[in-house]
Amino acid sequence: MTRGALDGITGLGPARRRRLISELGGVRAVQAASLDDLLGLAWLPDAVARAVYVHLHARRGSKAR
């Protein structure tokens, strides 16, 4: 089984993951979202929004090396 870009984020279970992808328009849109975009989602707790943002940006940084 392969791991997705949104796997392993604390507080982001299957239901929140599906809603996030659906509302933003896909995984790439989630990856492109700013921290303010994520924090602006009233249903997504701020701690989870920050965790998503940090997780995705840490992944980008590790691929660039």
C-alpha positions as CSV (number, residue, x, y, z in Angstrom):
1,M,0.0,0.0,0.0
2,T,1.3,3.5,-0.9
3,R,1.2,6.4,1.5
4,G,-0.6,9.5,0.4
5,A,0.5,13.1,0.9
6,L,-2.1,13.5,3.7
7,D,-1.4,10.3,5.6
8,G,0.0,10.4,9.1
9,I,-1.1,13.8,10.0
10,T,-2.3,14.0,13.7
11,G,-6.0,14.8,13.8
12,L,-6.6,14.3,10.1
13,G,-8.6,11.1,9.9
14,P,-10.5,9.7,6.9
15,A,-13.6,11.9,7.2
16,R,-11.6,15.2,7.6
17,R,-9.2,14.1,4.8
18,R,-12.1,13.5,2.4
19,R,-13.8,16.8,3.3
20,L,-10.5,18.7,3.0
21,I,-9.8,17.2,-0.4
22,S,-13.4,17.8,-1.6
23,E,-13.7,21.4,-0.4
24,L,-10.4,22.5,-1.8
25,G,-10.7,20.6,-5.0
26,G,-8.1,17.9,-4.8
27,V,-4.9,16.9,-3.1
28,R,-2.8,19.3,-5.2
29,A,-5.1,22.1,-4.1
30,V,-4.5,21.1,-0.5
31,Q,-0.8,21.1,-1.1
32,A,-1.0,24.6,-2.6
33,A,-3.2,26.0,0.1
34,S,-1.7,28.7,2.4
35,L,-1.8,28.4,6.1
36,D,-4.4,31.2,6.1
37,D,-6.5,29.1,3.6
38,L,-6.4,26.1,6.0
39,L,-7.0,28.2,9.1
40,G,-10.0,29.7,7.3
41,L,-11.9,26.4,7.2
42,A,-14.2,26.8,10.2
43,W,-14.8,23.1,10.6
44,L,-11.0,22.2,10.7
45,P,-9.4,22.8,14.1
46,D,-6.5,25.3,14.0
47,A,-4.1,22.7,15.4
48,V,-5.0,20.3,12.5
49,A,-4.8,23.1,9.9
50,R,-1.3,23.9,11.2
51,A,-0.3,20.2,11.2
52,V,-1.4,19.8,7.6
53,Y,0.5,22.8,6.5
54,V,3.7,21.9,8.3
55,H,3.5,18.2,7.1
56,L,3.1,19.2,3.5
57,H,5.8,21.8,3.6
58,A,8.2,19.4,5.3
59,R,7.6,16.9,2.5
60,R,8.4,19.5,-0.1
61,G,11.6,20.5,1.6
62,S,12.8,16.9,1.9
63,K,12.1,16.3,-1.8
64,A,14.0,19.3,-2.9
65,R,17.3,18.1,-1.3
